[in-house]
Amino acid sequence: KRASKRQEETRTIQDASKTVSRALRARTSSSLPIIISTSKEQQHHYKSIINNMSTTNIINSGAQSVGSTSILGRSTKPRYDYQTTYDSSVVSDKSQAKVVILFVVGTAMSCTAYAGLAANCVAGQSTMFVTVDNSPGSIVKLSGEKTAEAFNDIQANIKERLGDIVSPSATIFVGGHSAGGYSAIEAMQENGGDLSFKPAGYMGCDPLGRGAGVPGLKIECPTFAMGFTIQTCGVTLDQAGLAAYNITSNSNRVMMQIINLRNFGNQITHCIFASDGCPACPSHDAGAWVRDVIGKFSTLFVDSVVKGKGATKNQYEAATGDKASLVNVFFGAEPATV
């Protein structure tokens, strides 16, 4: 089974490489800017975003690595990169984080790409957001096996990986963006995955898989899913965020469906969750509000699990603020539709 997955990943790498190359050529010919940053440039950009958040003191660790890859391309197990983000006005060694969100990056993304999303999810909360690259050096992040290895390592070595500011008994949520979001579902025990623990909840930013994809999997824990009304970046709507919500058997489920109307080159796309998007679908300033609303949904969702507050659909709808006309909310027993 794993040999078959490796062959499929090889084909996926080839397909993804072609897609990114076509996107780069298209953007070059159209004279649109190509956003390709080095890690240092990205970290500087993200720190600027974070430092401008006046009500909190958001700290991120920068990229950290576990394991290594040899010159022949062979990796130790586990092998992953990660970045931690937390609000130091809430979390410290005297007031440890009670919640950890383990979040896997999407195709061709790095662990430093989601600092804006992470900052919004931890602001004012006793939460650490851990952005994980389950396959450094590869653009493909689909492997549930690699995600399970990374998540299990973090869970088993919380103090070493995340520091004294996180409680050893912290409640752990899992999730991810696109391929990474799919890998987190595939890693779950109900799908025959190798995850050593049952996550308290799942947070999926338009997760997209291979083969039967997300619709062919199961989610038993509470779920916060995100998706769209218009297809972008080649992501079929009912194979991604919509599917993650609908396959969840737990009654504590919510979907934030973004109404991403076509907007003359400034459309909200599949990679809006990353601060700079990706070469195929950049993250425009016009969509920055999405990450802010996700942060509000995340707080309601996490509290509904950890504190048993039982968030209502009305509360989620209120969290959209002045963007209510751009978000559909599906909740509880109701099915999500396009």
C-alpha positions as CSV (number, residue, x, y, z in Angstrom):
1,K,0.0,0.0,0.0
2,R,2.8,2.4,0.9
3,A,4.7,1.5,-2.3
4,S,1.7,2.4,-4.3
5,K,1.4,5.7,-2.4
6,R,5.1,6.5,-3.2
7,Q,4.5,5.9,-6.9
8,E,1.4,8.1,-6.8
9,E,3.4,10.8,-5.0
10,T,6.0,10.7,-7.7
11,R,3.4,11.2,-10.4
12,T,1.9,14.0,-8.2
13,I,5.3,15.7,-8.0
14,Q,5.6,15.7,-11.8
15,D,2.1,17.0,-12.3
16,A,2.6,19.7,-9.6
17,S,5.9,20.8,-11.1
18,K,4.2,21.3,-14.5
19,T,1.4,23.3,-12.9
20,V,3.7,25.6,-11.1
21,S,5.9,26.1,-14.2
22,R,2.8,26.9,-16.3
23,A,1.7,29.4,-13.6
24,L,5.0,31.1,-13.5
25,R,5.2,31.4,-17.3
26,A,1.7,32.8,-17.4
27,R,2.3,35.4,-14.7
28,T,5.6,36.4,-16.3
29,S,3.9,36.9,-19.7
30,S,1.1,38.9,-18.2
31,S,3.6,41.3,-16.4
32,L,2.1,40.4,-13.0
33,P,4.6,40.3,-10.1
34,I,6.0,36.9,-9.2
35,I,6.2,36.6,-5.4
36,I,9.1,34.4,-4.6
37,S,10.8,35.2,-1.3
38,T,13.7,33.7,0.6
39,S,13.1,32.5,4.1
40,K,14.8,35.5,5.6
41,E,12.7,37.9,3.5
42,Q,9.6,36.0,4.4
43,Q,10.4,36.1,8.1
44,H,11.1,39.9,7.9
45,H,7.8,40.4,6.1
46,Y,5.8,38.3,8.6
47,K,7.5,40.0,11.6
48,S,6.3,43.3,10.2
49,I,2.8,42.0,10.0
50,I,3.0,40.6,13.6
51,N,4.6,43.7,15.1
52,N,1.7,45.9,13.8
53,M,-0.8,43.9,15.8
54,S,-1.4,46.5,18.5
55,T,-3.4,44.5,21.0
56,T,-1.1,41.5,21.3
57,N,2.5,40.5,21.4
58,I,2.8,37.7,18.8
59,I,6.0,35.7,18.8
60,N,7.1,33.2,16.2
61,S,10.2,31.0,16.4
62,G,11.4,31.1,12.8
63,A,12.0,27.8,11.0
64,Q,13.3,24.9,13.0
65,S,14.3,21.5,11.7
66,V,14.0,17.9,13.1
67,G,16.1,15.2,11.4
68,S,18.2,15.6,8.3
69,T,18.4,14.7,4.7
70,S,21.6,13.2,3.2
71,I,23.3,14.3,-0.1
72,L,21.6,11.2,-1.7
73,G,18.2,12.5,-0.6
74,R,17.6,10.0,2.1
75,S,16.0,11.4,5.2
76,T,16.0,10.4,8.9
77,K,12.6,9.6,10.5
78,P,11.0,11.8,11.5
79,R,12.1,14.6,9.2
80,Y,10.2,17.9,9.2
81,D,10.5,21.6,9.6
82,Y,8.3,23.6,11.9
83,Q,7.6,27.1,13.2
84,T,5.8,28.0,16.4
85,T,3.6,31.1,17.0
86,Y,2.0,32.3,20.3
87,D,0.8,35.4,22.1
88,S,3.3,36.2,24.8
89,S,0.7,38.4,26.6
90,V,-1.2,35.2,27.4
91,V,1.4,32.3,27.1
92,S,4.6,32.1,29.2
93,D,6.5,29.6,31.3
94,K,4.3,30.7,34.2
95,S,1.1,30.5,32.1
96,Q,1.6,27.5,29.8
97,A,-0.4,27.2,26.5
98,K,-3.4,24.9,27.0
99,V,-4.0,24.3,23.3
100,V,-1.7,23.3,20.4
101,I,-2.7,23.4,16.8
102,L,-0.6,21.3,14.5
103,F,-1.0,22.6,11.0
104,V,0.6,21.1,7.8
105,V,1.6,23.4,4.9
106,G,0.2,23.1,1.4
107,T,1.9,22.2,-1.9
108,A,5.2,23.9,-2.5
109,M,4.8,25.9,0.8
110,S,7.2,26.2,3.7
111,C,6.6,26.4,7.5
112,T,7.2,30.2,7.4
113,A,4.4,30.9,4.9
114,Y,1.4,31.0,7.3
115,A,2.6,33.5,10.0
116,G,-0.4,35.8,9.4
117,L,-2.9,33.0,9.8
118,A,-1.1,31.7,12.8
119,A,-1.1,35.1,14.5
120,N,-4.8,35.5,14.1
121,C,-5.5,32.1,15.5
122,V,-3.4,32.6,18.7
123,A,-4.2,36.3,19.4
124,G,-5.5,36.6,23.0
125,Q,-5.6,32.8,23.4
126,S,-3.8,30.2,25.5
127,T,-2.8,28.5,22.2
128,M,0.4,27.7,20.3
129,F,0.1,27.3,16.5
130,V,2.7,25.0,15.0
131,T,3.1,25.2,11.3
132,V,4.7,21.9,10.0
133,D,6.4,21.2,6.7
134,N,6.1,17.4,6.5
135,S,8.4,17.0,3.6
136,P,11.1,19.7,3.4
137,G,12.7,20.0,0.0
138,S,9.7,18.5,-1.8
139,I,6.8,20.4,-3.2
140,V,4.4,17.5,-2.4
141,K,2.9,17.4,1.2
142,L,0.3,14.7,0.7
143,S,1.9,11.9,2.9
144,G,-0.2,11.0,5.8
145,E,2.6,8.8,7.0
146,K,5.1,11.7,7.1
147,T,2.5,13.9,8.9
148,A,1.8,11.2,11.5
149,E,5.6,10.9,12.1
150,A,5.9,14.6,12.6
151,F,2.8,15.0,14.8
152,N,3.7,11.9,16.9
153,D,7.2,13.3,17.5
154,I,5.9,16.7,18.6
155,Q,3.2,15.1,20.9
156,A,5.8,12.7,22.5
157,N,8.4,15.5,22.9
158,I,6.3,18.6,23.7
159,K,8.8,20.2,26.0
160,E,11.8,19.6,23.8
161,R,10.0,20.7,20.6
162,L,7.7,23.5,21.9
163,G,9.4,24.5,25.1
164,D,8.3,25.1,28.7
165,I,5.6,27.5,27.7
166,V,3.3,24.6,26.5
167,S,1.5,22.3,29.0
168,P,2.6,18.7,28.7
169,S,-1.2,17.9,28.8
170,A,-2.2,20.5,26.1
171,T,-5.2,19.7,24.0
172,I,-4.0,19.0,20.5
173,F,-5.9,20.0,17.3
174,V,-4.6,19.0,13.8
175,G,-5.1,20.4,10.4
176,G,-3.5,22.0,7.4
177,H,-3.9,23.6,4.0
178,S,-4.6,21.9,0.7
179,A,-2.4,18.8,0.4
180,G,-1.2,19.3,4.0
181,G,-4.8,19.4,5.2
182,Y,-5.5,16.1,3.4
183,S,-2.4,14.5,4.9
184,A,-3.7,15.3,8.4
185,I,-7.0,13.5,7.7
186,E,-5.2,10.5,6.1
187,A,-3.0,10.3,9.2
188,M,-6.0,9.8,11.5
189,Q,-6.6,6.4,13.0
190,E,-10.1,6.1,11.5
191,N,-8.4,6.1,8.1
192,G,-5.8,3.5,9.0
193,G,-3.2,6.2,9.6
194,D,-0.4,6.0,12.1
195,L,-1.3,9.0,14.3
196,S,-0.7,7.8,17.9
197,F,-3.4,10.0,19.4
198,K,-7.0,11.1,18.7
199,P,-7.0,14.8,17.9
200,A,-9.4,17.0,19.8
201,G,-10.4,18.6,16.6
202,Y,-9.6,19.2,12.9
203,M,-9.0,22.6,11.1
204,G,-8.8,22.2,7.4
205,C,-8.1,25.1,5.0
206,D,-9.5,23.7,1.7
207,P,-7.8,20.3,2.1
208,L,-7.2,18.5,-1.2
209,G,-6.0,14.9,-1.8
210,R,-5.3,12.2,-4.3
211,G,-7.2,9.3,-5.6
212,A,-10.6,9.2,-4.0
213,G,-9.4,12.2,-2.1
214,V,-11.0,13.8,0.9
215,P,-14.5,12.3,0.2
216,G,-13.0,8.8,0.5
217,L,-11.9,9.5,4.1
218,K,-13.5,9.9,7.5
219,I,-13.3,12.5,10.3
220,E,-14.6,11.5,13.7
221,C,-13.5,14.6,15.7
222,P,-15.0,18.1,15.7
223,T,-14.2,19.9,12.5
224,F,-13.7,23.5,11.3
225,A,-13.5,23.4,7.5
226,M,-12.8,26.2,5.1
227,G,-13.6,26.4,1.4
228,F,-15.0,28.5,-1.5
229,T,-17.8,29.0,-3.9
230,I,-15.7,29.4,-7.0
231,Q,-12.9,27.0,-8.1
232,T,-9.4,28.4,-8.2
233,C,-5.9,26.9,-8.5
234,G,-7.5,23.7,-10.0
235,V,-9.2,22.7,-6.8
236,T,-12.6,21.1,-7.3
237,L,-14.9,22.5,-4.7
238,D,-16.7,19.2,-3.6
239,Q,-13.3,17.5,-3.2
240,A,-11.8,20.0,-0.8
241,G,-13.2,22.0,2.2
242,L,-16.8,21.1,1.4
243,A,-15.9,17.4,1.6
244,A,-14.0,17.8,4.9
245,Y,-17.1,19.2,6.5
246,N,-19.5,16.7,5.0
247,I,-17.4,13.6,5.9
248,T,-17.3,14.7,9.5
249,S,-19.5,12.4,11.6
250,N,-19.2,14.6,14.8
251,S,-22.1,17.0,15.3
252,N,-19.6,19.7,16.3
253,R,-18.7,20.9,12.9
254,V,-18.7,24.2,11.1
255,M,-17.7,25.4,7.6
256,M,-16.6,28.9,6.6
257,Q,-17.4,29.0,2.9
258,I,-15.8,32.1,1.3
259,I,-17.8,33.7,-1.5
260,N,-14.8,34.4,-3.7
261,L,-16.4,36.3,-6.6
262,R,-14.3,36.9,-9.7
263,N,-12.7,40.3,-9.3
264,F,-10.5,41.3,-12.2
265,G,-7.2,39.7,-11.1
266,N,-7.8,40.4,-7.4
267,Q,-9.9,37.3,-6.6
268,I,-9.6,35.5,-3.3
269,T,-8.1,32.1,-4.1
270,H,-7.2,28.7,-2.7
271,C,-3.9,30.0,-1.2
272,I,-5.3,33.0,0.6
273,F,-4.5,31.2,3.8
274,A,-0.8,31.8,3.2
275,S,0.4,35.3,3.7
276,D,1.9,35.6,0.2
277,G,-0.2,32.8,-1.5
278,C,1.7,30.7,-4.0
279,P,3.0,31.3,-7.6
280,A,-0.2,29.9,-9.1
281,C,-2.6,31.9,-6.9
282,P,-1.2,34.9,-5.0
283,S,-2.7,36.2,-1.8
284,H,-4.1,39.7,-2.6
285,D,-4.5,42.4,0.1
286,A,-8.2,42.4,-0.8
287,G,-8.5,39.0,0.9
288,A,-6.5,39.7,4.0
289,W,-9.8,39.8,6.0
290,V,-10.1,36.1,5.5
291,R,-7.3,35.3,7.9
292,D,-8.8,37.7,10.5
293,V,-12.2,36.0,10.3
294,I,-10.6,32.5,10.5
295,G,-9.0,33.6,13.7
296,K,-12.4,34.5,15.2
297,F,-13.9,31.2,14.0
298,S,-10.8,29.3,15.4
299,T,-11.4,30.9,18.8
300,L,-15.1,29.9,18.9
301,F,-14.3,26.4,17.6
302,V,-11.4,25.7,20.0
303,D,-13.5,27.0,22.9
304,S,-16.4,24.8,21.9
305,V,-14.2,21.8,22.2
306,V,-11.9,22.7,25.1
307,K,-14.4,24.6,27.3
308,G,-17.5,22.8,26.1
309,K,-19.1,26.2,25.3
310,G,-21.1,24.8,22.4
311,A,-20.8,27.7,19.9
312,T,-23.9,28.4,17.8
313,K,-24.3,29.2,14.2
314,N,-25.4,32.7,15.1
315,Q,-22.1,33.2,16.9
316,Y,-20.1,32.1,13.9
317,E,-22.2,34.3,11.6
318,A,-21.6,37.3,13.9
319,A,-17.8,36.6,13.7
320,T,-17.9,37.5,10.0
321,G,-18.5,41.1,11.0
322,D,-18.8,43.4,8.0
323,K,-17.9,40.6,5.7
324,A,-21.1,38.6,6.3
325,S,-22.1,39.0,2.7
326,L,-18.9,37.2,1.6
327,V,-19.2,34.2,3.9
328,N,-21.7,31.3,4.0
329,V,-21.8,29.4,7.3
330,F,-22.8,25.7,7.5
331,F,-23.2,24.2,10.9
332,G,-24.1,21.1,12.8
333,A,-26.5,18.7,11.1
334,E,-27.0,20.8,7.9
335,P,-25.0,19.6,4.8
336,A,-22.7,22.0,3.0
337,T,-23.4,22.8,-0.6
338,V,-21.8,24.9,-3.3
